[in-house]
Amino acid sequence: MATPTFEQLLEAGCHFGHLKRKWNPAMEPYIFMERNGIHIIDLYKTAAKIDEAAAALKQIAKSGKKVLFVATKKQAKEAIAEKAGAIGMPYVIERWPGGMLTNFPTIRKAVKKMTTIDKMEKDGTFDNLSKREKLQITRQRAKLEKNLGSIADLGRLPSALFVVDVMKEHIAVAEANRLGIPVFAMVDTNSDPSNVDYVIPANDDASRSIEIVLDALCSAMAEGLQERSVEKADADEKEENAEANPGKRRRVRRNNNSKEAAAETPAEAPAAEEAAE
């Protein structure tokens, strides 16, 4: 798990905040200085916060839980789809459907509708429909795929949320807060960090800045997933060995009992001779 260096963060433009007149006073602890009317973010604190968030996300991934990535702004869409998709995590890059977390069962019904349409195409039912019905169903399927296709494998509420731009995604953050789901977020100088559990102070408007933060976090999660697979493989191997040699444990136990009996015999022999005399 490699945390980006100060120079890498600087080169990516993570230090650029918003205009001074647009700042949120709650972000003052993360602001280094003001230059030409623009706030400059303290990159040493950014690096420390990335390291902290990466460690927490690694543990979540290692435990087999899901993290939902949310970024509907143009600069972050491609990076989120690529990085989150590579590690098998769900993501939302189109419009956030209101109630996605607080009304999760309804969202799951919409996802199941997608599955039902796919089954219709496989079993031939779709071919028996009229041309108009086929067109309507195809359009409905395309719309569902666009909005919910990336969360099709999300069978339960995510264990954490990663957000780019908490102001734009304020509904998602509010829903997560209501349900007690931890929020990890890139927070710029114009945003309120009070609703975020793991604040990463950084420029959330530049694609390079977003990519470098995502790289660090997704790499940490990939390590967690790899460690999980290794531990699972070891556990499966031990279980297979135990099933292949069911009498091994009993043999070891009998050998231990024999050794204990042999150790006790010499001590008991003199006592027996004295009794005989």
C-alpha positions as CSV (number, residue, x, y, z in Angstrom):
1,M,0.0,0.0,0.0
2,A,1.9,3.1,-1.3
3,T,0.7,6.5,-0.1
4,P,1.3,9.2,-2.7
5,T,4.2,11.5,-1.9
6,F,4.0,15.2,-1.4
7,E,5.6,15.8,-4.8
8,Q,3.1,13.5,-6.5
9,L,0.1,15.2,-4.9
10,L,1.6,18.6,-5.8
11,E,2.1,17.6,-9.4
12,A,-1.5,16.3,-9.6
13,G,-2.8,19.6,-8.4
14,C,-4.4,18.3,-5.2
15,H,-3.4,21.5,-3.4
16,F,-5.7,23.8,-5.3
17,G,-8.7,24.9,-3.3
18,H,-11.5,27.2,-4.2
19,L,-11.7,31.0,-4.1
20,K,-11.3,32.5,-0.7
21,R,-14.7,34.1,-0.8
22,K,-16.3,30.6,-1.4
23,W,-14.5,28.8,1.5
24,N,-16.2,26.9,4.3
25,P,-14.7,27.9,7.7
26,A,-14.9,24.2,8.8
27,M,-12.1,23.4,6.4
28,E,-9.7,25.8,8.1
29,P,-7.6,23.1,9.7
30,Y,-6.7,21.7,6.3
31,I,-5.8,25.0,4.6
32,F,-2.1,25.9,4.4
33,M,-2.3,29.4,3.0
34,E,-4.1,31.8,0.7
35,R,-2.5,32.9,-2.6
36,N,-3.9,35.1,-5.3
37,G,-7.4,34.8,-3.7
38,I,-7.3,31.0,-3.8
39,H,-6.9,28.7,-0.8
40,I,-4.0,26.2,-0.8
41,I,-4.6,22.8,0.9
42,D,-2.0,21.4,3.2
43,L,-0.7,18.4,1.3
44,Y,1.0,16.9,4.3
45,K,-2.4,16.5,5.9
46,T,-3.8,15.2,2.7
47,A,-1.2,12.5,2.6
48,A,-1.8,11.5,6.2
49,K,-5.6,11.4,5.6
50,I,-5.2,9.2,2.5
51,D,-3.0,6.8,4.5
52,E,-5.7,6.7,7.3
53,A,-8.6,6.1,4.8
54,A,-6.6,3.5,2.8
55,A,-5.9,1.5,6.0
56,A,-9.6,1.5,6.9
57,L,-10.8,0.6,3.4
58,K,-8.3,-2.2,3.3
59,Q,-9.8,-3.8,6.4
60,I,-13.3,-3.4,5.0
61,A,-12.3,-5.1,1.7
62,K,-10.4,-7.8,3.6
63,S,-13.5,-8.7,5.6
64,G,-15.4,-9.3,2.4
65,K,-17.7,-6.2,2.6
66,K,-18.6,-3.8,-0.1
67,V,-17.8,-0.1,-0.5
68,L,-20.0,2.0,-2.8
69,F,-18.2,4.6,-4.9
70,V,-20.2,7.7,-5.8
71,A,-19.2,10.4,-8.2
72,T,-21.6,11.8,-10.8
73,K,-19.4,14.8,-11.9
74,K,-17.8,14.5,-15.3
75,Q,-14.2,14.7,-14.1
76,A,-14.6,11.6,-11.9
77,K,-16.9,9.3,-13.8
78,E,-14.3,7.5,-15.9
79,A,-11.8,7.1,-13.1
80,I,-14.5,5.7,-10.7
81,A,-15.8,3.2,-13.3
82,E,-12.3,2.0,-14.1
83,K,-10.8,1.8,-10.6
84,A,-13.9,0.5,-8.7
85,G,-14.8,-1.9,-11.4
86,A,-11.3,-3.4,-11.4
87,I,-11.6,-4.5,-7.8
88,G,-15.3,-5.6,-8.1
89,M,-16.8,-2.8,-6.1
90,P,-20.2,-1.2,-6.9
91,Y,-20.3,2.4,-8.1
92,V,-22.7,5.2,-9.1
93,I,-21.6,7.5,-11.9
94,E,-25.0,8.6,-13.2
95,R,-27.8,10.4,-11.3
96,W,-28.0,9.3,-7.7
97,P,-31.5,7.7,-7.3
98,G,-33.0,9.2,-4.2
99,G,-33.6,6.7,-1.5
100,M,-31.0,4.3,-2.9
101,L,-29.8,3.5,0.6
102,T,-32.8,4.5,2.8
103,N,-35.2,2.7,0.4
104,F,-32.9,-0.1,-0.7
105,P,-35.5,-2.8,-1.1
106,T,-37.2,-0.8,-3.9
107,I,-33.9,-0.4,-5.7
108,R,-33.3,-4.2,-5.5
109,K,-36.7,-4.7,-7.1
110,A,-35.6,-2.5,-10.0
111,V,-32.4,-4.6,-10.3
112,K,-34.5,-7.8,-10.3
113,K,-36.6,-6.4,-13.1
114,M,-33.4,-6.2,-15.2
115,T,-32.7,-9.9,-14.4
116,T,-36.3,-10.8,-15.4
117,I,-35.9,-9.1,-18.7
118,D,-32.7,-11.0,-19.3
119,K,-34.4,-14.3,-18.5
120,M,-37.2,-13.4,-21.0
121,E,-34.6,-13.0,-23.7
122,K,-32.9,-16.4,-22.9
123,D,-36.1,-18.5,-22.6
124,G,-37.6,-17.2,-25.8
125,T,-40.5,-15.3,-24.2
126,F,-39.2,-12.0,-25.6
127,D,-39.5,-13.3,-29.2
128,N,-43.3,-13.9,-28.7
129,L,-44.0,-10.2,-27.9
130,S,-45.1,-7.6,-30.4
131,K,-42.7,-5.2,-32.0
132,R,-43.9,-2.3,-29.8
133,E,-43.6,-4.3,-26.6
134,K,-40.1,-5.4,-27.5
135,L,-39.1,-1.7,-28.0
136,Q,-40.6,-0.6,-24.7
137,I,-38.9,-3.4,-22.8
138,T,-35.6,-2.8,-24.6
139,R,-35.7,0.9,-23.7
140,Q,-36.6,0.1,-20.1
141,R,-33.7,-2.4,-19.9
142,A,-31.3,0.2,-21.3
143,K,-32.4,2.8,-18.7
144,L,-32.1,0.4,-15.8
145,E,-28.7,-0.7,-17.0
146,K,-27.5,2.9,-17.3
147,N,-28.6,3.8,-13.8
148,L,-28.3,0.6,-11.8
149,G,-26.2,-1.8,-13.8
150,S,-23.1,-1.0,-11.8
151,I,-24.8,-2.0,-8.5
152,A,-26.4,-5.2,-9.8
153,D,-24.2,-7.3,-7.5
154,L,-24.9,-5.2,-4.4
155,G,-27.2,-7.6,-2.6
156,R,-27.2,-5.7,0.7
157,L,-26.4,-2.2,2.0
158,P,-22.8,-1.3,1.5
159,S,-20.5,-1.1,4.5
160,A,-19.0,2.2,3.5
161,L,-19.4,5.0,1.0
162,F,-16.7,6.8,-1.0
163,V,-17.7,10.1,-2.4
164,V,-16.1,12.7,-4.7
165,D,-17.5,16.2,-4.0
166,V,-19.8,16.0,-0.9
167,M,-21.6,19.2,-2.0
168,K,-22.8,17.6,-5.3
169,E,-23.5,14.2,-3.6
170,H,-25.1,15.7,-0.5
171,I,-28.2,13.4,-0.8
172,A,-26.0,10.3,-0.8
173,V,-24.0,11.5,2.2
174,A,-27.3,12.4,4.1
175,E,-28.7,8.9,3.5
176,A,-25.4,7.2,4.6
177,N,-25.4,9.4,7.8
178,R,-29.0,8.4,8.5
179,L,-28.2,4.7,8.3
180,G,-24.9,5.0,10.2
181,I,-22.8,4.0,7.1
182,P,-19.2,5.4,7.3
183,V,-18.5,8.0,4.6
184,F,-15.0,8.4,3.0
185,A,-14.8,11.5,0.8
186,M,-12.6,13.9,-1.0
187,V,-13.5,17.3,0.5
188,D,-12.6,20.6,-1.1
189,T,-12.2,24.0,0.7
190,N,-15.8,25.0,-0.2
191,S,-17.4,21.9,1.5
192,D,-18.5,21.0,5.0
193,P,-16.5,18.0,6.4
194,S,-18.6,17.6,9.5
195,N,-20.8,14.8,7.9
196,V,-17.8,12.8,6.7
197,D,-16.1,10.2,8.8
198,Y,-12.8,10.0,6.8
199,V,-12.0,13.4,5.3
200,I,-9.5,13.6,2.5
201,P,-8.8,17.3,1.9
202,A,-8.0,17.6,-1.8
203,N,-9.0,19.3,-5.0
204,D,-12.2,17.4,-6.2
205,D,-12.5,19.3,-9.5
206,A,-9.3,18.0,-11.3
207,S,-9.3,14.6,-12.9
208,R,-5.6,14.0,-12.0
209,S,-6.2,14.9,-8.4
210,I,-9.2,12.4,-8.2
211,E,-7.2,9.7,-10.0
212,I,-4.2,9.8,-7.6
213,V,-6.4,9.6,-4.6
214,L,-8.4,6.7,-6.1
215,D,-5.3,4.9,-7.1
216,A,-4.0,4.9,-3.5
217,L,-7.4,3.8,-2.0
218,C,-8.2,1.1,-4.6
219,S,-4.7,-0.3,-4.4
220,A,-5.1,-0.7,-0.6
221,M,-8.5,-2.4,-1.1
222,A,-6.9,-4.7,-3.8
223,E,-4.3,-5.7,-1.2
224,G,-7.1,-6.4,1.3
225,L,-8.9,-8.6,-1.2
226,Q,-5.7,-10.5,-2.0
227,E,-5.0,-11.2,1.7
228,R,-8.5,-12.4,2.1
229,S,-8.2,-14.8,-0.8
230,V,-4.8,-16.1,0.5
231,E,-6.3,-16.7,4.0
232,K,-9.3,-18.4,2.5
233,A,-7.1,-20.7,0.4
234,D,-5.1,-21.6,3.5
235,A,-8.3,-22.4,5.5
236,D,-9.6,-24.5,2.6
237,E,-6.4,-26.4,2.4
238,K,-6.4,-27.2,6.1
239,E,-10.0,-28.3,5.9
240,E,-9.2,-30.6,3.0
241,N,-6.2,-32.1,4.9
242,A,-8.4,-32.7,7.9
243,E,-11.1,-34.4,5.7
244,A,-8.4,-36.5,4.0
245,N,-6.9,-37.7,7.3
246,P,-9.8,-38.0,9.8
247,G,-7.8,-40.4,12.0
248,K,-4.7,-38.3,12.3
249,R,-6.0,-36.3,15.2
250,R,-7.0,-39.4,17.0
251,R,-3.6,-41.1,16.4
252,V,-1.8,-38.0,17.8
253,R,-4.1,-38.0,20.9
254,R,-3.4,-41.8,21.5
255,N,0.4,-41.2,21.1
256,N,0.2,-38.4,23.6
257,N,-1.7,-40.6,26.1
258,S,0.9,-43.4,25.7
259,K,3.7,-41.0,26.4
260,E,2.0,-39.7,29.5
261,A,1.4,-43.2,30.8
262,A,5.0,-44.1,30.1
263,A,6.2,-41.0,32.0
264,E,4.0,-41.9,35.0
265,T,5.1,-45.7,35.2
266,P,8.7,-45.2,36.6
267,A,7.4,-42.9,39.4
268,E,4.8,-45.5,40.4
269,A,7.1,-48.5,40.4
270,P,9.1,-47.7,43.6
271,A,5.8,-47.1,45.4
272,A,4.6,-50.5,44.4
273,E,7.8,-52.3,45.6
274,E,7.6,-50.5,49.0
275,A,4.1,-51.7,49.4
276,A,5.1,-55.3,48.6
277,E,7.8,-55.3,51.2
